[in-house]
Each structure stands twice: as structure tokens, then as C-alpha cells.
């Protein structure tokens, strides 16, 4: 069964976000674990949590994904920045696990001049202080476009992080189609080759989520600019091949495209129509 949703606002509460998912005719969602550009987070009342859980159970939602805030930089050598990142990832792993969210994804971070090796060492230490090994949720490293000193452009860097942590069994991967395309992985002309490389370096079983985004920027640009489905350099045909690939079709897909809820509803409807025409739905 296709599991697809989009990034949802939780401004009206997490139960309302789940209702909006149903209205959108989706069956999963991504939410921010807290304010994406700050430190604050909402404390949900027991009644709201119960309603949220009821909706996702009755509507048979697929795995849900929380996204850590963009301000989190576990690769930083700046003491204040790093301490903040450690606090956020520690708190948000525990909070999202308590909500029954299956996965939380974060951008590994930017080393800002200390070098990738030192940045990766900081990420590993930050994850080790946040993960107990008793969590039910998985912590996902996101594939990145590689702009500036960003870590996570290559599958090898993600493997180095996972191999270094105390609880590698709690670490998975979220593949962002826009990011890998911009990083130089040719999912348009050689999807099978990219997946073989992913499997060789990381293992396809670690792939827990796909951010289904087209790219405004060209192949290998190392620039992260999302476009609507089929409206960018990757194109609808290549993205549909990602969705119907036998190694990926069972994985939940999350749209992070620049649209409102109505636009996302129409986008999901169009994707389903295209998959149905191909006999894949």
C-alpha cells in the first residue's frame, strides 16, 4: 500500500494536523519536533494526544516522521551552538518517542571550517548523549545536498556517523530526492546504480523514509531548493520511478514541496492518478 503524506503545520495542535491529513486523503505526515527556527515547543494535553492517537489508529496511518529544527547543528565547534544542539536532540528524541512517532530525522550539520572528520566526531558524541538504546523510534540521518561545509552529502559520511555511535541499531536514513540529485547522485538516469551504491555502503534496510521533492537546481549543483512534484530538474517521470521501484515502494514518502494544504492535496491526488495509470496503485 502506498504511504504518502506531506509536512504538516502543528500550529492548531497535533490532533488537528492529523485531521488535516485525513482531509488531504493522505495516510502519514511529517511535523516539526519543535519550532524549526527556535527553541520552543508545544506541550500537548492528554486529551489532545488521545485524539491524535485515535485518528492515526482509526485511519491506519503509516509511520509518522518528526523533523528536528533547522537551528540544530551537531557538527559545530562553537560551544553554545553545540550545547543547544545536544539539548534539542536529547529532548526531542525523548518527546517524539513518548508520542509514539516512529522516526525523527535531522540534518547532520555543518562543520563550519573544522573539517568533516571533526564535525562527524561531534555528531557522534551528540547522538551518544541523546540515545539510550531503549527508544522505540528510529533517529534518521538525512541525505544532504552538500552546500558549504554541510555533512551528509555522501553515503560514506552517513555510514561513518552510524558506525561511530554507541547504538547504531537506532540509526536509519532518510533519502531526500532533491538533496541526493543536487549532491551528484543521478537518480534520473541511473536510479538502480544509486540504489546499488546505497545498499553497498549503508544497506537498503536502513532506509526508513523518502523526502519526495523535485529540485529547482540542476544536477550536482549542491544547492538545496525544493520544487513541486514534476516542476523541477528531476521531473515527474523520474520521481514516479522512485516511488514504484521495488526497493522503495514500501517506504513512506513525505512531500516537502512549497505548497499549502490544498496544493498538497492536489499534488497527492495527481501522484496517485499517475501511479494508478501505471498499474502501481
Kinemage of the C-alpha trace (Angstrom):
@kinemage 1
@onewidth
@group {chain A} dominant
@subgroup {mainchain}
@vectorlist {calphas} color= white
{ca unk a 1} P 0.000 0.000 0.000
{ca unk a 2} L 1.237 3.488 -0.851
{ca unk a 3} L 2.151 5.506 2.227
{ca unk a 4} L 2.291 9.198 1.374
{ca unk a 5} L 1.871 12.465 3.194
{ca unk a 6} L 3.383 15.886 3.496
{ca unk a 7} L 4.924 18.185 6.028
{ca unk a 8} L 2.066 19.455 8.193
{ca unk a 9} L 1.736 22.528 10.377
{ca unk a 10} L 1.021 21.809 14.035
{ca unk a 11} L 0.015 25.405 14.775
{ca unk a 12} L -3.515 24.190 15.534
{ca unk a 13} L -2.296 21.219 17.552
{ca unk a 14} L -1.213 17.714 16.685
{ca unk a 15} L -4.770 16.299 16.614
{ca unk a 16} L -5.837 18.984 14.148
{ca unk a 17} L -2.815 18.177 11.992
{ca unk a 18} L -3.929 14.536 11.906
{ca unk a 19} L -7.453 15.624 10.887
{ca unk a 20} L -5.942 17.711 8.101
{ca unk a 21} L -4.050 14.655 6.873
{ca unk a 22} L -7.349 12.787 6.552
{ca unk a 23} L -8.900 15.722 4.671
{ca unk a 24} L -5.904 15.663 2.344
{ca unk a 25} L -6.536 11.967 1.604
{ca unk a 26} L -3.044 11.149 2.833
{ca unk a 27} L -2.058 8.464 5.327
{ca unk a 28} L 1.025 9.812 7.061
{ca unk a 29} L 2.645 13.131 7.888
{ca unk a 30} L 5.830 14.877 8.877
{ca unk a 31} L 5.823 17.503 11.642
{ca unk a 32} L 8.474 19.655 13.268
{ca unk a 33} L 9.516 18.344 16.676
{ca unk a 34} L 9.600 21.966 17.880
{ca unk a 35} L 9.811 25.481 16.448
{ca unk a 36} L 12.006 24.947 13.359
{ca unk a 37} L 13.975 28.142 13.898
{ca unk a 38} L 13.854 28.455 17.648
{ca unk a 39} L 13.927 26.513 20.886
{ca unk a 40} L 10.284 26.494 21.986
{ca unk a 41} L 7.941 23.538 21.759
{ca unk a 42} L 4.310 22.882 22.493
{ca unk a 43} L 3.221 20.718 25.424
{ca unk a 44} L 0.163 18.684 24.407
{ca unk a 45} L -2.647 17.986 26.834
{ca unk a 46} L -3.576 14.361 27.489
{ca unk a 47} L -6.941 14.785 25.732
{ca unk a 48} L -5.322 16.105 22.550
{ca unk a 49} L -2.766 13.303 22.490
{ca unk a 50} L -5.572 10.779 22.874
{ca unk a 51} L -7.483 12.270 19.945
{ca unk a 52} L -4.328 12.290 17.826
{ca unk a 53} L -3.676 8.630 18.598
{ca unk a 54} L -7.310 7.742 17.872
{ca unk a 55} L -7.221 9.364 14.421
{ca unk a 56} L -3.949 7.747 13.365
{ca unk a 57} L -5.174 4.345 14.585
{ca unk a 58} L -8.643 4.511 13.022
{ca unk a 59} L -7.307 5.879 9.722
{ca unk a 60} L -4.416 3.394 9.689
{ca unk a 61} L -1.680 5.960 9.284
{ca unk a 62} L 1.695 4.701 8.170
{ca unk a 63} L 4.879 5.608 10.057
{ca unk a 64} L 4.993 9.238 11.165
{ca unk a 65} L 8.092 11.393 10.854
{ca unk a 66} L 9.244 14.245 13.078
{ca unk a 67} L 11.783 16.728 11.722
{ca unk a 68} L 14.239 18.321 14.143
{ca unk a 69} L 14.658 22.123 13.870
{ca unk a 70} L 16.973 23.647 11.288
{ca unk a 71} L 18.841 25.511 14.041
{ca unk a 72} L 20.270 22.233 15.328
{ca unk a 73} L 23.942 21.820 14.332
{ca unk a 74} L 25.556 18.822 15.989
{ca unk a 75} L 28.703 19.280 13.864
{ca unk a 76} L 29.508 22.718 15.276
{ca unk a 77} L 32.663 23.507 17.242
{ca unk a 78} L 31.063 26.599 18.797
{ca unk a 79} L 30.305 25.685 22.402
{ca unk a 80} L 26.952 27.480 22.705
{ca unk a 81} L 25.708 26.156 19.340
{ca unk a 82} L 26.790 22.616 20.137
{ca unk a 83} L 25.297 22.588 23.639
{ca unk a 84} L 21.994 23.821 22.204
{ca unk a 85} L 22.052 21.088 19.539
{ca unk a 86} L 22.765 18.400 22.131
{ca unk a 87} L 19.897 19.612 24.322
{ca unk a 88} L 17.441 19.719 21.403
{ca unk a 89} L 18.224 16.283 20.012
{ca unk a 90} L 18.157 14.754 23.501
{ca unk a 91} L 14.824 16.347 24.412
{ca unk a 92} L 13.171 15.768 21.037
{ca unk a 93} L 14.143 12.122 20.753
{ca unk a 94} L 12.522 11.550 24.160
{ca unk a 95} L 9.441 13.704 23.415
{ca unk a 96} L 8.720 12.189 19.993
{ca unk a 97} L 9.289 8.681 21.329
{ca unk a 98} L 6.739 9.365 24.093
{ca unk a 99} L 4.217 10.451 21.404
{ca unk a 100} L 4.683 7.180 19.542
{ca unk a 101} L 6.270 8.839 16.498
{ca unk a 102} L 8.136 6.142 14.606
{ca unk a 103} L 11.028 8.231 13.222
{ca unk a 104} L 12.765 11.549 13.814
{ca unk a 105} L 15.016 12.996 11.106
{ca unk a 106} L 17.675 15.681 11.371
{ca unk a 107} L 20.229 17.414 9.164
{ca unk a 108} L 23.616 16.091 10.340
{ca unk a 109} L 25.067 19.603 10.431
{ca unk a 110} L 27.815 21.840 9.022
{ca unk a 111} L 31.376 21.698 10.314
{ca unk a 112} L 31.933 25.429 9.548
{ca unk a 113} L 35.663 25.063 8.999
{ca unk a 114} L 36.892 22.448 11.476
{ca unk a 115} L 36.756 19.738 8.801
{ca unk a 116} L 34.392 16.854 8.111
{ca unk a 117} L 36.207 14.395 10.413
{ca unk a 118} L 35.946 16.694 13.417
{ca unk a 119} L 32.354 17.555 12.556
{ca unk a 120} L 31.417 13.886 12.331
{ca unk a 121} L 33.072 13.220 15.692
{ca unk a 122} L 30.903 15.962 17.212
{ca unk a 123} L 27.756 14.475 15.649
{ca unk a 124} L 28.589 11.043 17.045
{ca unk a 125} L 29.156 12.428 20.553
{ca unk a 126} L 25.926 14.423 20.328
{ca unk a 127} L 23.924 11.381 19.329
{ca unk a 128} L 25.509 9.245 22.038
{ca unk a 129} L 24.364 11.658 24.766
{ca unk a 130} L 20.825 11.663 23.325
{ca unk a 131} L 20.127 8.000 22.573
{ca unk a 132} L 19.640 5.484 25.381
{ca unk a 133} L 19.076 2.446 23.172
{ca unk a 134} L 15.672 1.850 24.778
{ca unk a 135} L 13.719 4.073 22.368
{ca unk a 136} L 11.052 2.672 20.085
{ca unk a 137} L 11.620 5.347 17.443
{ca unk a 138} L 14.495 5.493 14.949
{ca unk a 139} L 16.750 8.514 14.504
{ca unk a 140} L 17.257 9.195 10.795
{ca unk a 141} L 20.239 10.896 9.192
{ca unk a 142} L 19.109 12.905 6.177
{ca unk a 143} L 20.997 12.818 2.884
{ca unk a 144} L 22.152 16.364 2.166
{ca unk a 145} L 22.964 18.430 -0.918
{ca unk a 146} L 26.459 19.349 0.308
{ca unk a 147} L 26.259 23.123 0.249
{ca unk a 148} L 29.090 24.890 2.044
{ca unk a 149} L 30.552 22.739 4.818
{ca unk a 150} L 27.444 20.575 5.138
{ca unk a 151} L 27.996 16.977 6.259
{ca unk a 152} L 25.917 14.175 4.754
{ca unk a 153} L 26.414 14.786 1.038
{ca unk a 154} L 27.880 11.309 0.585
{ca unk a 155} L 26.624 7.918 1.700
{ca unk a 156} L 30.104 7.326 3.128
{ca unk a 157} L 29.774 10.252 5.558
{ca unk a 158} L 26.431 8.948 6.790
{ca unk a 159} L 27.918 5.496 7.283
{ca unk a 160} L 30.826 6.964 9.258
{ca unk a 161} L 28.355 8.611 11.623
{ca unk a 162} L 26.305 5.457 12.072
{ca unk a 163} L 29.341 3.233 12.523
{ca unk a 164} L 30.668 5.515 15.249
{ca unk a 165} L 27.665 5.755 17.566
{ca unk a 166} L 27.087 3.621 20.624
{ca unk a 167} L 23.652 2.456 19.384
{ca unk a 168} L 23.868 2.060 15.586
{ca unk a 169} L 20.735 -0.085 15.678
{ca unk a 170} L 18.764 3.115 16.410
{ca unk a 171} L 20.127 5.000 13.404
{ca unk a 172} L 18.473 4.875 9.972
{ca unk a 173} L 18.472 7.014 6.831
{ca unk a 174} L 16.025 9.422 5.202
{ca unk a 175} L 16.713 9.885 1.492
{ca unk a 176} L 15.779 13.296 0.113
{ca unk a 177} L 15.397 13.104 -3.676
{ca unk a 178} L 16.196 16.795 -4.173
{ca unk a 179} L 19.277 16.587 -1.969
{ca unk a 180} L 20.820 13.462 -3.495
{ca unk a 181} L 20.227 14.803 -7.011
{ca unk a 182} L 21.894 18.109 -6.090
{ca unk a 183} L 24.722 16.195 -4.386
{ca unk a 184} L 25.535 14.328 -7.601
{ca unk a 185} L 23.671 11.022 -7.296
{ca unk a 186} L 21.928 10.569 -10.640
{ca unk a 187} L 18.501 9.269 -9.684
{ca unk a 188} L 17.149 10.433 -13.065
{ca unk a 189} L 19.368 8.410 -15.410
{ca unk a 190} L 20.745 5.756 -13.048
{ca unk a 191} L 18.379 5.115 -10.148
{ca unk a 192} L 19.370 1.439 -9.986
{ca unk a 193} L 23.031 2.391 -9.770
{ca unk a 194} L 22.394 4.893 -6.977
{ca unk a 195} L 20.426 2.308 -5.007
{ca unk a 196} L 23.160 -0.300 -5.515
{ca unk a 197} L 25.675 2.168 -4.119
{ca unk a 198} L 23.380 2.997 -1.203
{ca unk a 199} L 22.981 -0.712 -0.463
{ca unk a 200} L 26.720 -1.376 -0.720
{ca unk a 201} L 27.705 1.469 1.582
{ca unk a 202} L 24.801 1.693 4.029
{ca unk a 203} L 22.408 -1.192 3.396
{ca unk a 204} L 18.986 -0.652 1.879
{ca unk a 205} L 17.338 -1.942 5.063
{ca unk a 206} L 18.412 1.282 6.812
{ca unk a 207} L 16.254 3.408 4.505
{ca unk a 208} L 13.170 4.330 6.555
{ca unk a 209} L 11.791 7.417 4.785
{ca unk a 210} L 11.927 9.309 1.482
{ca unk a 211} L 11.531 13.073 1.199
{ca unk a 212} L 9.834 13.274 -2.195
{ca unk a 213} L 10.999 16.621 -3.563
{ca unk a 214} L 11.794 17.866 -7.037
{ca unk a 215} L 14.790 20.200 -7.413
{ca unk a 216} L 14.829 23.784 -8.661
{ca unk a 217} L 18.583 23.491 -9.134
{ca unk a 218} L 20.468 21.343 -11.678
{ca unk a 219} L 22.159 18.001 -11.121
{ca unk a 220} L 25.298 18.245 -8.987
{ca unk a 221} L 24.671 21.885 -8.063
{ca unk a 222} L 24.993 21.217 -4.319
{ca unk a 223} L 22.151 23.674 -3.778
{ca unk a 224} L 19.041 22.776 -1.780
{ca unk a 225} L 15.947 24.291 -3.402
{ca unk a 226} L 12.783 22.190 -3.438
{ca unk a 227} L 10.339 22.291 -6.347
{ca unk a 228} L 6.826 20.866 -6.587
{ca unk a 229} L 6.435 17.326 -7.891
{ca unk a 230} L 7.396 17.322 -11.570
{ca unk a 231} L 8.111 21.042 -11.570
{ca unk a 232} L 11.887 20.887 -11.389
{ca unk a 233} L 15.060 19.382 -12.786
{ca unk a 234} L 14.279 15.828 -11.648
{ca unk a 235} L 10.843 15.674 -13.242
{ca unk a 236} L 7.685 13.682 -12.611
{ca unk a 237} L 8.756 10.605 -14.560
{ca unk a 238} L 11.934 10.092 -12.540
{ca unk a 239} L 10.112 10.687 -9.242
{ca unk a 240} L 7.425 8.173 -10.196
{ca unk a 241} L 10.171 5.637 -10.929
{ca unk a 242} L 11.496 6.264 -7.413
{ca unk a 243} L 8.047 5.593 -5.958
{ca unk a 244} L 7.407 2.412 -7.917
{ca unk a 245} L 10.891 0.927 -7.533
{ca unk a 246} L 10.620 -2.465 -5.793
{ca unk a 247} L 13.247 -1.476 -3.220
{ca unk a 248} L 11.416 1.751 -2.339
{ca unk a 249} L 7.682 1.326 -2.942
{ca unk a 250} L 7.002 0.091 0.616
{ca unk a 251} L 8.798 3.040 2.228
{ca unk a 252} L 6.765 6.089 3.372
{ca unk a 253} L 7.028 9.185 1.155
{ca unk a 254} L 6.840 12.716 2.553
{ca unk a 255} L 6.390 15.788 0.367
{ca unk a 256} L 8.226 18.936 1.446
{ca unk a 257} L 7.181 20.963 -1.559
{ca unk a 258} L 6.356 24.711 -1.405
{ca unk a 259} L 2.543 24.418 -1.340
{ca unk a 260} L -0.296 24.952 1.147
{ca unk a 261} L -2.583 22.140 2.336
{ca unk a 262} L -4.922 22.456 -0.648
{ca unk a 263} L -1.974 22.440 -3.027
{ca unk a 264} L -0.561 19.362 -1.347
{ca unk a 265} L -3.933 17.629 -1.543
{ca unk a 266} L -3.998 18.231 -5.295
{ca unk a 267} L -0.366 17.136 -5.600
{ca unk a 268} L -1.050 13.851 -3.787
{ca unk a 269} L -4.162 13.271 -5.914
{ca unk a 270} L -2.140 13.762 -9.102
{ca unk a 271} L 0.590 11.396 -7.912
{ca unk a 272} L -1.979 8.710 -7.108
{ca unk a 273} L -3.599 9.167 -10.514
{ca unk a 274} L -0.261 8.758 -12.280
{ca unk a 275} L 0.627 5.644 -10.281
{ca unk a 276} L -2.817 4.175 -10.989
{ca unk a 277} L -2.340 4.701 -14.723
{ca unk a 278} L 0.894 2.708 -14.461
{ca unk a 279} L -0.848 -0.080 -12.540
{ca unk a 280} L 1.173 0.664 -9.425
{ca unk a 281} L -1.662 1.603 -7.091
